[in-house]
Amino acid sequence: MTTTVSLTGVTVRFERRRSIRTALDNLSLDLGTGVHGLLGPNGAGKTTLMRVLATVLPAGSGSVRLLGRDPGNGRQRRDIRRHLGYLPQTFGSYPRFTVREFVEYFAWLKEVPAGRTPAVVTRTIERVGLTDRADTRMKSLSGGMLRRAGLAQALVNEPDVLLLDEPTAGLDPEQRVSFRRLVRELGAYTTVLISTHIVEDVASVCDEVILMRDGVIVRRGVPDDLERLGARAAGGDDGTSALERGYTAALYGTTTPVGRWR
């Protein structure tokens, strides 16, 4: 597997109200082609990690390499961004832009060649299921449609690394199924990292699961092992699924890990 994302000893700290909070603590991570799911409780450091990988936030210390390039170098950072797609948990948009104009604008920002832009934008809008809304203004979209427009801007440059922070928020069940299908297709040739609270989304599309807590990675494994771990854990009469119990057990060490968990 070719490594496309590499972090070594990355630490990020924030100073707030005369105290210092460590968001990432000496974190190391290598990723290659495929779909990787990032799970963890609120405050685990998931969004901070995504922002570092998106070149939005610099690492306080440690080494970051994306597609073999250093995001700390201005010229290399610009090159990284041409090959990077990022859907943040919340994103801004120009409300009077149509969906097409919004996606075209991001194609321009990512330096997609002008001659290719119309075809690429049309295809991208189709991939996220918004063809019938292409000329609708952003301010008129429902929450789920707005989220799909955000996904379109992340895909418009056909990225080699795709970062999705809570991508299924606001999607209805049918839209989530379509999203999962699209992500599985992308994972065949793209490095995809999905941060989510929805364990079922990770299990259905991800090749591996990465668990974070308190700014560090505590476990990595495959979704099937997470489910087997949950089957061995106590509970089940409270309505939780085996996946959810496995997530809790792996994260907090309430039972012995199995399979590939490490």
Secondary structure as GFF3:
##gff-version 3
##sequence-region A 1 262
A	DSSP	beta_strand	3	16	.	.	.	ID=ss1
A	DSSP	beta_strand	19	32	.	.	.	ID=ss2
A	DSSP	beta_strand	34	39	.	.	.	ID=ss3
A	DSSP	alpha_helix	46	53	.	.	.	ID=ss4
A	DSSP	beta_strand	61	66	.	.	.	ID=ss5
A	DSSP	alpha_helix	74	82	.	.	.	ID=ss6
A	DSSP	beta_strand	84	87	.	.	.	ID=ss7
A	DSSP	alpha_helix	99	109	.	.	.	ID=ss8
A	DSSP	alpha_helix	117	127	.	.	.	ID=ss9
A	DSSP	three_ten_helix	131	133	.	.	.	ID=ss10
A	DSSP	three_ten_helix	138	140	.	.	.	ID=ss11
A	DSSP	alpha_helix	143	155	.	.	.	ID=ss12
A	DSSP	beta_strand	161	165	.	.	.	ID=ss13
A	DSSP	alpha_helix	173	186	.	.	.	ID=ss14
A	DSSP	beta_strand	191	195	.	.	.	ID=ss15
A	DSSP	alpha_helix	199	205	.	.	.	ID=ss16
A	DSSP	beta_strand	208	213	.	.	.	ID=ss17
A	DSSP	beta_strand	216	221	.	.	.	ID=ss18
A	DSSP	alpha_helix	223	232	.	.	.	ID=ss19
A	DSSP	alpha_helix	242	252	.	.	.	ID=ss20
###
